[in-house]
Amino acid sequence: MRIAVFGLGYVGIVSAACLARDGHQVIGVDPQREKVDLVNAGRTPIVEQYVGELVGEGVAAGRLAATTSAAEAVAKSEMSLVCVGTPSRKNGSLDVGAVERVCEEIGAAVRAGGVSHTVVIRSTILPGTMRGLVIPALERTAGPAAPDLLKVANNPEFLRESTAVYDYDNPPKTVVGAADPATAERVLALYEALPGPKIATRLEVAEMVKYADNAWHATKVAFANEIGNIAKAAGVDSWEVMDIFCRDEKLNISSYYLRPGFAFGGSCLPKDVRALAYKGRELDLELPLLNALLPTNAAQVERALELVAAADRRRIAFLGISFKSGTDDLRESPQVALVERLIGKGYDLRIYDRNVHLARLVGANRAYIEEVIPHIADILSDDLAGTVAHGDLVVIGNAAPEFKGLAELMRPDQQVLDLVRVAGLREALGNRYDGVNW
């Protein structure tokens, strides 16, 4: 393809150099004349392993050049990759001024040329920026023909400084968000020779993926450091601890526990997080991440309570009160905490959980539920259909398999609040369905 790359910083020059190496005709665009002159002389404007060699080879082969003129670049290309910076402002908000200016320049150039053009945003932008800023900026200057001439996509990058070329060539995934499948496939074609999954998705999902990645990476660093601080204070080798931790690829280094949903509970996680936070205080350590886990978990219960209130239904069928399906363990179940709050606010509840039969509960499990909800026997039922019929709002608390057929038991006037995302239910119920965070 003939490709323009706007912004010759880390992302832009790495992308331009690698695309030129792969046989594309690339023209880089930057307002700084010094960067443009360096590239045209076959030199890199950044310090990054292998980029200098690739820039030199691309320029020598006639596949890479640079200019300060957006109009020239768009006229010589069929696709533009926008790789300009989006720095933080003092208040933490994102400065997307450079993205907007570049899009306005591209739109004006497309209008002047009258030829269709694909605009791909690789700059890191928050969800909603494509529809709220990028597309309006392009259309503002491209004029009435913009819908016919312009196609847009979001293609987040996952490059690390010092290993950027390696990361470009070995991506964990390639993600393209677009409003139409044809545009997504056109952008994905740039990377067809690269390994890893190729994922076409919606614009907003592609925008959010980059933030999910980086927030997770930051969380991992902070988590490892706080565990290390506790270990050192307790006389334990933190590297040995985390080496063993990372060998568990079934639960620790995996997708397990990484599905959005309701709060965690049970006899282990709350107790152990609480004990670790206490140990940190005993050792006089600051552990802001670990200390935030239980408050964050409690906030998810509050969120569910707010969603119930927003539904404005007083009669509630609550399906699944144990902290997860397949168990009768009610200790520190967030579902129990939610039910307790709803009862306290005067809601008329009936509860179904096929694993929870009060007569069978013994020991700490029975003592816990009788202390928290002493009159649970009056509202607990083993009749799923009867429990569903009771509620104007049906709240799904865990992922018991029988809840997959819930839509068939519901009246047209009933609504659902799903805390676990039962497969197929959203599609079956349409606007009568809501989720805790989807």
MARSEBA-792536 format. One record per residue (C-alpha): residue in three letters; x, y, z. Coordinates in steps of 0.1 Angstrom, whole numbers, plus 2048, in hexadecimal, padded with zeros to 3 digits. Example, Ala and Ser with C-alpha at 12.3 -4.5 7.8 and 13.67 -1.06 7.14 Angstrom:
R  aa  c1  c2  c3
R ALA 87B 7D3 84E
R SER 889 7F5 847
***
This chain:
R  aa  c1  c2  c3
R MET 800 800 800
R ARG 809 825 7FE
R ILE 808 830 823
R ALA 80C 852 834
R VAL 818 851 858
R PHE 810 870 86C
R GLY 827 876 889
R LEU 84C 86B 889
R GLY 850 863 8AE
R TYR 854 840 8BC
R VAL 835 831 8AF
R GLY 835 843 88E
R ILE 859 83D 883
R VAL 859 819 88E
R SER 838 813 87B
R ALA 845 825 85C
R ALA 867 813 85C
R CYS 857 7F1 860
R LEU 83C 7F7 846
R ALA 857 803 82D
R ARG 86C 7E4 835
R ASP 84D 7CE 82D
R GLY 84A 7DD 80B
R HIS 831 7FA 80F
R GLN 837 81D 801
R VAL 838 833 820
R ILE 839 858 824
R GLY 83E 866 848
R VAL 82F 887 852
R ASP 83B 89D 86F
R PRO 839 8C3 875
R GLN 85D 8C3 882
R ARG 874 8C9 864
R GLU 892 8B9 877
R LYS 881 897 87A
R VAL 876 898 855
R ASP 89A 8A1 84A
R LEU 8A8 885 85F
R VAL 891 86B 850
R ASN 898 877 82C
R ALA 8BD 874 834
R GLY 8B7 850 83E
R ARG 8BB 856 863
R THR 8A4 84F 880
R PRO 896 86C 895
R ILE 895 855 8B4
R VAL 8AC 83D 8C6
R GLU 89D 81B 8C2
R GLN 8AD 7F9 8BA
R TYR 8AC 7F0 895
R VAL 898 80F 88A
R GLY 8B6 821 87C
R GLU 8BF 804 866
R LEU 89B 801 85A
R VAL 897 826 853
R GLY 8B8 826 83F
R GLU 8AE 808 82B
R GLY 88B 815 824
R VAL 898 837 818
R ALA 8B3 827 803
R ALA 899 810 7F2
R GLY 883 82D 7EA
R ARG 866 820 800
R LEU 869 839 81D
R ALA 869 85F 81C
R ALA 85C 87B 832
R THR 84C 89D 82E
R THR 83D 8B9 843
R SER 81F 8BC 82B
R ALA 800 8A9 834
R ALA 7F1 8B1 812
R GLU 80F 8A2 800
R ALA 80E 882 816
R VAL 7E9 87C 811
R ALA 7EC 882 7EB
R LYS 807 867 7E9
R SER 7F5 84D 7FF
R GLU 7D5 839 802
R MET 7D6 835 828
R SER 7E2 84B 845
R LEU 7EE 83E 866
R VAL 7EB 859 881
R CYS 807 853 89B
R VAL 809 875 8AC
R GLY 80D 879 8D1
R THR 7F0 87B 8EA
R PRO 801 888 90A
R SER 7F2 88D 92C
R ARG 7E6 8B0 937
R LYS 7ED 8BB 95A
R ASN 7CA 8AF 966
R GLY 7D0 88C 957
R SER 7BA 891 939
R LEU 7C7 888 916
R ASP 7D3 8A3 8FE
R VAL 7C6 897 8DC
R GLY 7CB 8B9 8CB
R ALA 7E6 8AB 8B4
R VAL 7CF 88E 8A9
R GLU 7B3 8A7 8A1
R ARG 7CB 8BE 88D
R VAL 7D8 8A2 879
R CYS 7B5 895 871
R GLU 7AB 8B8 866
R GLU 7C9 8B9 84F
R ILE 7C2 896 841
R GLY 79D 89F 83B
R ALA 7A7 8BF 828
R ALA 7C0 8AC 813
R VAL 7A6 891 80B
R ARG 78D 8AC 801
R ALA 7A7 8BC 7EA
R GLY 7B0 89B 7DA
R GLY 78D 88C 7D8
R VAL 79A 869 7DC
R SER 790 850 7F6
R HIS 7A7 84C 814
R THR 7AA 836 833
R VAL 7B3 847 854
R VAL 7C1 831 86F
R ILE 7C7 83E 892
R ARG 7E4 82D 8A4
R SER 7E8 849 8BE
R THR 7DB 83E 8E0
R ILE 7B8 84D 8E5
R LEU 79C 847 8FE
R PRO 77C 836 8F4
R GLY 765 84E 8E2
R THR 780 863 8D2
R MET 77C 853 8B0
R ARG 757 85C 8AD
R GLY 759 87B 8C3
R LEU 778 88C 8B4
R VAL 78A 879 898
R ILE 76C 874 881
R PRO 75E 897 886
R ALA 780 8A7 880
R LEU 784 893 85F
R GLU 761 89B 854
R ARG 764 8C0 85D
R THR 77F 8C6 844
R ALA 778 8AB 82B
R GLY 756 8BA 823
R PRO 735 8AA 817
R ALA 747 88E 805
R ALA 758 882 825
R PRO 741 863 82A
R ASP 74A 857 807
R LEU 76F 85F 808
R LEU 77A 857 82B
R LYS 77D 836 83E
R VAL 789 836 861
R ALA 798 81C 879
R ASN 7A9 819 89A
R ASN 7C9 804 89C
R PRO 7D9 806 8BF
R GLU 7FE 7FE 8C1
R PHE 80F 7E8 8DB
R LEU 833 7F3 8D7
R ARG 84B 7F6 8F4
R GLU 868 80E 8F2
R SER 88A 7FC 8ED
R THR 879 7DE 8DE
R ALA 861 7EF 8C5
R VAL 86C 7DE 8A5
R TYR 86B 7BC 8B6
R ASP 848 7C4 8C4
R TYR 83C 7D0 8A1
R ASP 848 7AF 892
R ASN 83B 799 8AE
R PRO 81A 7A8 8BA
R PRO 806 796 8D5
R LYS 7E7 7A1 8C0
R THR 7DE 7B9 8A5
R VAL 7BE 7CC 8AB
R VAL 7AB 7E2 893
R GLY 78A 7F3 89B
R ALA 775 800 87F
R ALA 751 809 876
R ASP 750 7F0 85A
R PRO 761 7CE 855
R ALA 771 7D7 833
R THR 785 7F4 843
R ALA 791 7DD 85F
R GLU 79C 7C3 847
R ARG 7AF 7DC 832
R VAL 7C2 7E8 850
R LEU 7C9 7C5 85C
R ALA 7D8 7BD 83A
R LEU 7F5 7D3 844
R TYR 7FF 7B9 85E
R GLU 7F5 799 84D
R ALA 818 78B 84F
R LEU 81B 791 874
R PRO 814 776 88E
R GLY 7F9 777 8A9
R PRO 7D3 77B 8A6
R LYS 7C4 795 88F
R ILE 7A5 7A5 89F
R ALA 78B 7BB 88E
R THR 774 7CC 8A7
R ARG 760 7EC 8AD
R LEU 771 80E 8AF
R GLU 76B 813 8D4
R VAL 777 7F0 8DD
R ALA 798 7F6 8CB
R GLU 79C 817 8DD
R MET 797 807 8FF
R VAL 7AD 7E9 8F9
R LYS 7CD 7FD 8FB
R TYR 7C3 80C 91D
R ALA 7B9 7EA 92B
R ASP 7DC 7DD 921
R ASN 7EF 7FA 930
R ALA 7DB 7FC 950
R TRP 7E0 7D6 954
R HIS 806 7DA 94F
R ALA 807 7F6 968
R THR 7F3 7E1 980
R LYS 80B 7C3 97D
R VAL 829 7D9 984
R ALA 818 7E9 9A3
R PHE 80C 7C7 9AF
R ALA 82E 7B6 9AB
R ASN 83E 7D4 9BD
R GLU 826 7D2 9DB
R ILE 82A 7AD 9DE
R GLY 84F 7B2 9DD
R ASN 84E 7CD 9F8
R ILE 83A 7B6 A0F
R ALA 852 799 A07
R LYS 871 7AD A0E
R ALA 863 7BA A2F
R ALA 85A 797 A39
R GLY 87C 789 A2F
R VAL 870 776 A10
R ASP 880 775 9EE
R SER 867 788 9D9
R TRP 876 77C 9B8
R GLU 872 758 9C1
R VAL 84E 75F 9CC
R MET 845 770 9AB
R ASP 858 756 997
R ILE 841 73B 9A6
R PHE 823 751 9A2
R CYS 82A 756 97C
R ARG 82D 730 976
R ASP 808 72D 97C
R GLU 7FA 733 959
R LYS 7D8 724 961
R LEU 7CD 73F 979
R ASN 7E8 75A 97F
R ILE 7F5 760 95C
R SER 7D5 75A 949
R SER 7B3 768 93F
R TYR 7A4 75A 95F
R TYR 796 775 976
R LEU 798 78E 95A
R ARG 774 78F 94F
R PRO 761 7AE 95A
R GLY 744 7A6 972
R PHE 73A 7A6 996
R ALA 74F 7A8 9B6
R PHE 765 78B 9C2
R GLY 75C 778 9E1
R GLY 75F 756 9F2
R SER 773 74A A0F
R CYS 796 751 A01
R LEU 79A 771 9ED
R PRO 78B 78B A05
R LYS 79B 77A A23
R ASP 7BD 778 A14
R VAL 7BD 79B A05
R ARG 7B2 7A8 A27
R ALA 7CE 794 A38
R LEU 7E9 7A1 A20
R ALA 7DD 7C5 A24
R TYR 7E0 7C0 A4A
R LYS 803 7B2 A47
R GLY 80D 7D0 A33
R ARG 801 7E7 A4E
R GLU 813 7D2 A68
R LEU 833 7D6 A54
R ASP 82C 7FC A50
R LEU 82A 7FA A2A
R GLU 817 80F A12
R LEU 803 7F7 9FC
R PRO 7EA 80D 9E8
R LEU 7E2 7F3 9CE
R LEU 7DC 7D5 9E5
R ASN 7C9 7EC 9FE
R ALA 7B2 7F7 9E2
R LEU 7A7 7D3 9D9
R LEU 78B 7CF 9F3
R PRO 77E 7F3 9EF
R THR 77D 7EE 9C9
R ASN 76A 7CD 9CE
R ALA 751 7DE 9E6
R ALA 74C 7F9 9CC
R GLN 740 7DF 9B3
R VAL 725 7D4 9CB
R GLU 71B 7F9 9CE
R ARG 71A 7FB 9A8
R ALA 702 7DE 9A6
R LEU 6EC 7ED 9C0
R GLU 6EA 80E 9AC
R LEU 6E1 7FA 98D
R VAL 6C5 7E9 9A0
R ALA 6B8 80B 9AC
R ALA 6BA 819 989
R ALA 6A3 7FD 97C
R ASP 688 80A 994
R ARG 679 7E8 99B
R ARG 670 7DE 9BE
R ARG 66A 7B8 9BA
R ILE 68A 7A6 9B3
R ALA 692 782 9A9
R PHE 6B7 77C 9B3
R LEU 6C6 75E 9A2
R GLY 6E6 750 9B1
R ILE 6F1 75B 9D3
R SER 711 747 9D8
R PHE 730 75A 9CE
R LYS 733 744 9AF
R SER 71F 728 99F
R GLY 726 704 9A8
R THR 72B 70B 9CD
R ASP 715 711 9EC
R ASP 730 727 9FC
R LEU 71F 747 A08
R ARG 73C 755 A1D
R GLU 745 778 A12
R SER 730 774 9F3
R PRO 72B 796 9E3
R GLN 709 789 9D7
R VAL 6FF 785 9FB
R ALA 70C 7A8 A03
R LEU 6F6 7B5 9E6
R VAL 6D7 7A2 9F2
R GLU 6DC 7AF A15
R ARG 6DE 7D3 A08
R LEU 6BF 7CE 9F3
R ILE 6AB 7C0 A10
R GLY 6B6 7DD A25
R LYS 6A9 7F5 A0B
R GLY 687 7E4 A0B
R TYR 688 7D1 9EB
R ASP 671 7B2 9E8
R LEU 689 796 9E1
R ARG 687 771 9D8
R ILE 6A7 75E 9D4
R TYR 6AF 73F 9C0
R ASP 6CF 72B 9C2
R ARG 6CE 705 9BC
R ASN 6EE 700 9CF
R VAL 6E2 712 9EE
R HIS 6CA 6FE A04
R LEU 6C8 70C A27
R ALA 6C2 6EA A36
R ARG 6E3 6DE A28
R LEU 6F8 6FB A32
R VAL 70E 6F4 A50
R GLY 72A 703 A64
R ALA 739 725 A5B
R ASN 725 727 A3B
R ARG 704 724 A4D
R ALA 70E 73B A69
R TYR 719 755 A50
R ILE 6F9 756 A3D
R GLU 6E3 755 A5C
R GLU 6F6 773 A6A
R VAL 6F4 788 A4A
R ILE 6D1 77E A3E
R PRO 6C0 76E A5C
R HIS 69F 76A A4A
R ILE 6AD 75C A2A
R ALA 697 73C A2E
R ASP 678 752 A26
R ILE 686 75F A05
R LEU 69B 741 9F8
R SER 68A 72B 9DE
R ASP 694 70C 9CB
R ASP 67B 714 9AF
R LEU 68D 727 993
R ALA 66D 72F 97F
R GLY 65A 73A 99D
R THR 677 750 9A9
R VAL 67A 761 986
R ALA 654 767 986
R HIS 657 77A 9A7
R GLY 66E 795 99A
R ASP 668 7B3 984
R LEU 68E 7B5 983
R VAL 6A2 795 981
R VAL 6C5 797 98F
R ILE 6DE 77C 984
R GLY 6F8 778 99F
R ASN 70D 75A 992
R ALA 711 746 973
R ALA 6FD 727 97B
R PRO 6F7 714 95B
R GLU 6D1 715 95E
R PHE 6D1 73B 95B
R LYS 6D9 738 936
R GLY 6B4 730 92F
R LEU 6A8 74D 943
R ALA 699 760 926
R GLU 67F 744 921
R LEU 672 748 944
R MET 66E 76E 943
R ARG 650 784 93D
R PRO 652 7A0 924
R ASP 650 7BA 940
R GLN 66E 7AC 954
R GLN 691 7BA 953
R VAL 6B3 7A9 95A
R LEU 6D2 7B6 96C
R ASP 6EE 79D 964
R LEU 70D 79D 97B
R VAL 71F 781 968
R ARG 716 785 943
R VAL 702 765 93C
R ALA 709 75C 917
R GLY 6EE 765 8FF
R LEU 6D7 777 918
R ARG 6DF 79A 90C
R GLU 6D6 790 8E8
R ALA 6B6 77F 8F3
R LEU 6A9 79B 909
R GLY 6B4 7BA 8F6
R ASN 6AD 7DB 909
R ARG 69F 7C7 927
R TYR 6C2 7BC 92F
R ASP 6DD 7CE 942
R GLY 6FF 7C4 94F
R VAL 714 7CF 96D
R ASN 730 7DD 956
R TRP 727 7D6 932
***
